[in-house]
Amino acid sequence: MGRPSLRVLVALALAACSDEAPEAPPSPAADPAPPSPEPIAPPPAPEPPSLAPDEEARFGRVTLHPGFTPDPRTLGGDAGGPLDASTLAEGCAGFVAPAPAHVVDADGSFAELRFLVRPEDDDAVGLVLRDPGGVFHCVVPPEAGEGTVLAMPIAPGRHALWVSARSAALRPAYVLGISELTATELASLAR
């Protein structure tokens, strides 16, 4: 048998090519998805105010020694503030300002000193006292229109006193009396 002609070889090559599936054109490279933006964190919440027992008294500072006169000593101010007093110690309630309302410097020991606070309107106020050792003593705000009394032994030193309101939005005016006499009544306190 002779050699196939060039024409036969080309025909065979074309036939072979037509039986194969045509090559798919190369697909263009898919663009990578753009990176998603990082979520923007909200700004940090402002720090809540904190108690500042060593700041100056907002409504007065007094120095008392056993047997002081006049008795009662009276002071006044506006109760309340943004701080929840229940975070200070068990048994505390109401809302107070960061700085103390009053500071009492005891120049001697008292067997019992009475702190009497009366709201000037039909509201309720409580007491928070921080003794020189950093211990809190509290009387919760009573029913509206009633006063509060905290009676306790007092050691020498700085006693910071806050007058609390029932709500952070309230700022009731009050009269505070400080007395060694058990006969001192809330009703008798005048600003």
C-alpha positions as CSV (number, residue, x, y, z in Angstrom):
1,M,0.0,0.0,0.0
2,G,1.3,3.4,-0.8
3,R,1.6,6.4,1.3
4,P,-1.5,8.5,1.8
5,S,-1.5,11.8,-0.1
6,L,-1.2,15.0,1.5
7,R,-4.8,15.6,0.7
8,V,-5.9,12.5,2.6
9,L,-3.8,13.4,5.6
10,V,-5.3,16.9,5.8
11,A,-8.8,15.4,5.5
12,L,-8.1,13.0,8.3
13,A,-6.7,15.7,10.5
14,L,-9.7,17.9,9.9
15,A,-12.0,15.0,10.7
16,A,-10.2,14.3,13.9
17,C,-10.5,17.9,14.9
18,S,-14.2,18.1,14.3
19,D,-14.9,15.0,16.5
20,E,-13.3,16.7,19.6
21,A,-15.2,19.3,21.6
22,P,-13.9,22.7,20.9
23,E,-11.9,24.2,23.7
24,A,-13.7,26.7,25.8
25,P,-12.1,30.1,25.7
26,P,-10.3,30.9,28.9
27,S,-12.7,32.6,31.3
28,P,-11.7,36.0,32.5
29,A,-10.5,35.9,36.1
30,A,-13.3,36.9,38.4
31,D,-12.6,40.1,40.2
32,P,-12.3,39.4,43.9
33,A,-15.2,40.8,46.0
34,P,-14.3,44.1,47.4
35,P,-13.4,43.8,51.1
36,S,-16.4,44.6,53.3
37,P,-15.8,47.7,55.4
38,E,-15.0,47.1,59.0
39,P,-18.0,47.8,61.2
40,I,-17.7,51.2,62.9
41,A,-17.9,50.8,66.7
42,P,-20.1,53.3,68.5
43,P,-18.2,55.8,70.6
44,P,-17.7,54.6,74.2
45,A,-20.3,55.7,76.6
46,P,-19.3,58.5,78.9
47,E,-18.1,57.4,82.3
48,P,-20.8,57.8,84.9
49,P,-19.9,60.2,87.6
50,S,-18.4,58.6,90.7
51,L,-18.7,59.5,94.3
52,A,-16.1,62.1,95.5
53,P,-16.3,62.0,99.3
54,D,-13.1,64.1,99.7
55,E,-14.4,67.1,97.7
56,E,-15.5,70.2,99.5
57,A,-19.1,70.3,100.8
58,R,-21.6,71.8,98.4
59,F,-23.8,73.4,101.1
60,G,-21.6,73.8,104.1
61,R,-19.0,72.5,106.5
62,V,-19.2,72.7,110.2
63,T,-16.8,71.8,113.1
64,L,-18.6,70.4,116.2
65,H,-17.3,69.5,119.6
66,P,-19.3,67.8,122.4
67,G,-21.6,70.3,124.1
68,F,-21.7,72.6,121.0
69,T,-24.2,75.5,120.9
70,P,-26.5,76.4,119.3
71,D,-28.0,73.0,119.4
72,P,-29.4,72.1,116.9
73,R,-27.1,73.4,114.3
74,T,-29.1,73.8,111.1
75,L,-28.0,73.8,107.4
76,G,-29.9,73.5,104.2
77,G,-29.5,72.6,100.5
78,D,-30.9,70.7,97.6
79,A,-31.0,66.9,97.8
80,G,-30.3,64.4,95.1
81,G,-28.0,63.8,92.2
82,P,-27.2,61.3,89.4
83,L,-25.6,58.6,91.6
84,D,-27.6,55.6,92.8
85,A,-26.9,55.4,96.5
86,S,-27.7,51.7,96.6
87,T,-24.3,51.1,95.1
88,L,-22.5,52.6,98.1
89,A,-23.5,50.1,100.7
90,E,-26.3,47.7,101.7
91,G,-29.3,49.6,103.1
92,C,-28.6,52.8,101.1
93,A,-31.2,54.1,98.7
94,G,-32.1,57.1,96.6
95,F,-29.9,59.3,94.5
96,V,-27.0,61.6,95.5
97,A,-24.5,64.0,94.0
98,P,-20.8,63.1,93.7
99,A,-19.6,65.7,96.2
100,P,-21.0,65.6,99.7
101,A,-23.8,68.1,100.6
102,H,-22.2,68.8,104.0
103,V,-19.1,67.9,106.0
104,V,-19.1,67.6,109.7
105,D,-15.7,67.7,111.4
106,A,-16.1,66.1,114.8
107,D,-13.7,67.7,117.3
108,G,-14.2,65.0,119.9
109,S,-16.3,61.9,120.4
110,F,-20.1,62.0,120.6
111,A,-22.0,59.2,122.5
112,E,-24.8,59.9,120.0
113,L,-25.2,62.6,117.4
114,R,-28.5,63.0,115.6
115,F,-28.8,64.1,112.0
116,L,-32.4,65.1,111.2
117,V,-33.4,66.1,107.7
118,R,-36.8,67.5,106.7
119,P,-37.9,68.2,103.1
120,E,-39.3,71.7,102.6
121,D,-42.0,70.5,100.2
122,D,-44.1,67.4,100.1
123,D,-41.2,65.1,99.1
124,A,-39.0,62.6,100.7
125,V,-35.3,62.7,101.5
126,G,-32.8,60.2,102.9
127,L,-29.4,60.4,104.5
128,V,-26.0,58.9,103.6
129,L,-23.1,59.4,106.0
130,R,-19.5,58.3,105.4
131,D,-17.5,58.1,108.6
132,P,-13.8,58.8,108.9
133,G,-13.1,55.1,108.4
134,G,-14.9,55.1,105.1
135,V,-18.0,53.2,106.3
136,F,-21.4,54.3,105.0
137,H,-24.4,54.6,107.2
138,C,-27.8,55.2,105.5
139,V,-31.4,56.0,106.2
140,V,-33.6,55.4,103.1
141,P,-36.0,58.1,101.8
142,P,-39.3,57.6,103.6
143,E,-42.8,58.4,102.3
144,A,-43.3,61.8,100.8
145,G,-43.5,64.6,103.3
146,E,-41.8,62.7,106.0
147,G,-38.4,63.5,107.5
148,T,-35.4,61.3,108.3
149,V,-33.3,60.8,111.4
150,L,-29.9,59.1,111.7
151,A,-28.7,58.8,115.3
152,M,-25.3,57.2,116.0
153,P,-22.1,57.4,118.0
154,I,-19.6,59.7,116.2
155,A,-15.8,59.4,116.4
156,P,-13.5,62.4,115.9
157,G,-12.8,63.2,112.3
158,R,-14.4,64.1,108.9
159,H,-17.9,62.9,108.3
160,A,-19.2,63.4,104.8
161,L,-23.0,63.7,104.5
162,W,-25.3,63.4,101.4
163,V,-29.0,64.0,101.4
164,S,-30.7,61.6,98.9
165,A,-33.7,62.1,96.7
166,R,-36.1,59.3,95.6
167,S,-35.3,59.9,91.9
168,A,-32.3,61.1,89.9
169,A,-34.5,63.8,88.4
170,L,-35.6,65.3,91.8
171,R,-33.8,68.1,93.7
172,P,-35.9,68.7,96.7
173,A,-34.9,71.5,99.1
174,Y,-34.3,70.4,102.7
175,V,-33.4,71.5,106.2
176,L,-30.7,69.5,108.1
177,G,-30.4,69.7,111.8
178,I,-27.5,68.3,113.8
179,S,-28.1,67.8,117.5
180,E,-26.9,66.0,120.6
181,L,-30.4,66.5,122.2
182,T,-32.9,63.7,122.0
183,A,-35.7,66.3,122.4
184,T,-34.9,67.9,119.0
185,E,-37.8,67.3,116.6
186,L,-37.9,67.5,112.8
187,A,-40.9,69.9,112.9
188,S,-38.8,72.4,114.9
189,L,-36.1,72.7,112.3
190,A,-35.9,76.0,110.5
191,R,-33.6,77.0,107.7
